[in-house]
């Protein structure tokens, strides 16, 4: 009987070791995936900003023939004036939201001002909150440095 107990104990030890090794390998794989995601996340953000830059100049977002660039000169890097309205260049604009915006009459987010600009001056349909184009435009706007369209 002691041989049977010894064999059972050895089998249990082997089984526990195998499970522990599988868990360790799984954890290492997940850690490697997380590190890879950090690198990929930066690439994805840069790709979103590039798509947003193209959308920024695209009049297809509205019905008036205007694009975001019609008001926000040179990709948002230069000041502009439309009538009595001063349009400032993007200077750390993403960090300044949420804030009160007179055109909206309330405190809004960056995504909301993008949609207000699409709806009012450009007379387009607002982008849904989960529309990748909205995130792409916000990524581009956040990437712009004063005096330099990226």
C-alpha positions in Angstrom: 0.0 0.0 0.0 2.8 2.4 0.7 4.0 2.0 -3.0 0.6 3.0 -4.2 0.5 6.0 -1.9 4.0 7.0 -3.0 3.0 6.7 -6.7 -0.2 8.8 -6.1 1.9 11.4 -4.3 4.4 11.5 -7.1 1.7 11.8 -9.7 0.1 14.7 -7.8 3.5 16.5 -7.5 4.0 16.1 -11.3 0.5 17.3 -12.0 0.9 20.3 -9.8 4.3 21.1 -11.4 2.8 20.9 -14.9 -0.1 23.2 -14.0 2.3 25.6 -12.3 4.6 25.7 -15.3 1.6 26.3 -17.6 0.5 29.2 -15.4 4.0 30.6 -15.4 4.2 30.4 -19.2 0.7 32.0 -19.6 1.7 34.9 -17.2 4.9 35.4 -19.2 3.0 35.4 -22.5 0.5 38.0 -21.0 3.4 40.2 -19.8 5.0 40.1 -23.2 1.7 40.9 -24.8 1.2 43.9 -22.5 4.7 45.2 -23.4 3.9 44.7 -27.1 0.6 46.6 -26.6 2.5 49.6 -25.2 4.6 49.8 -28.3 1.6 49.1 -30.6 -0.5 51.7 -28.6 1.9 54.5 -29.6 1.9 53.4 -33.2 -1.9 53.2 -33.2 -2.1 56.7 -31.7 0.2 58.1 -34.4 -1.8 56.3 -37.1 -5.0 57.8 -35.6 -3.5 61.3 -35.7 -2.5 60.8 -39.4 -6.0 59.7 -40.2 -7.3 62.7 -38.2 -5.0 65.1 -40.2 -6.6 63.8 -43.4 -10.1 64.2 -42.0 -9.2 67.7 -40.8 -8.8 68.8 -44.4 -11.7 66.8 -45.8 -14.9 68.8 -46.7 -16.9 65.6 -46.8 -17.6 65.8 -43.1 -20.0 68.7 -43.9 -22.2 70.0 -46.6 -20.9 73.5 -47.1 -17.6 72.6 -48.8 -15.7 73.7 -45.7 -13.3 71.5 -43.8 -11.9 72.0 -40.3 -9.0 73.6 -41.9 -11.3 76.3 -43.4 -11.5 77.9 -39.9 -8.4 76.5 -38.2 -5.7 77.6 -40.5 -2.8 75.4 -41.5 -4.0 72.5 -39.5 -4.8 74.5 -36.5 -1.3 76.0 -36.2 -2.1 79.6 -37.2 -4.6 82.1 -35.8 -7.6 83.1 -38.0 -10.5 85.5 -37.8 -14.0 84.9 -39.2 -16.1 88.1 -38.8 -15.8 89.1 -35.2 -14.8 85.6 -34.1 -11.1 85.1 -33.3 -10.0 81.5 -33.9 -6.8 80.7 -32.0 -4.3 78.1 -33.0 -4.3 74.9 -31.1 -2.0 75.3 -28.1 -2.2 72.4 -25.8 -5.8 72.3 -26.7 -6.6 68.7 -25.6 -5.4 69.5 -22.1 -7.8 72.5 -22.0 -10.9 70.4 -22.2 -13.5 70.1 -20.7 -14.2 73.8 -20.6 -16.9 76.4 -21.2 -17.4 77.2 -24.9 -19.6 80.1 -25.9 -20.6 78.6 -29.2 -22.1 75.6 -27.2 -23.3 77.7 -24.3 -22.0 75.2 -21.8 -19.0 73.1 -20.6 -18.1 70.6 -23.2 -15.4 68.0 -24.1 -13.0 68.1 -27.0 -15.1 65.5 -28.8 -18.2 67.7 -28.4 -16.5 70.8 -29.8 -15.4 68.7 -32.8 -19.0 67.8 -33.4 -20.2 71.3 -32.8 -17.8 72.5 -35.5 -19.0 69.8 -37.9 -22.7 70.6 -37.2 -22.6 74.4 -37.2 -20.1 75.9 -39.6 -19.7 72.8 -41.8 -23.4 71.8 -41.5 -22.6 68.1 -41.3 -24.0 65.2 -39.2 -22.4 64.8 -35.8 -20.1 61.8 -35.4 -21.2 59.2 -33.0 -19.1 58.8 -29.8 -17.9 55.4 -31.0 -17.1 56.6 -34.6 -13.3 56.1 -35.2 -13.2 59.4 -37.1 -14.1 61.3 -34.0 -11.2 59.7 -32.1 -8.9 60.3 -35.1 -9.8 64.0 -35.2 -9.2 64.3 -31.5 -5.9 62.5 -31.8 -4.8 64.8 -34.5 -5.9 68.0 -32.6 -4.0 66.7 -29.5 -0.9 66.1 -31.6 -0.7 69.6 -33.1 2.0 72.0 -31.7 1.7 75.7 -32.3 3.2 76.8 -35.6 3.8 73.2 -36.7 1.2 71.0 -38.3 2.3 67.4 -37.6 
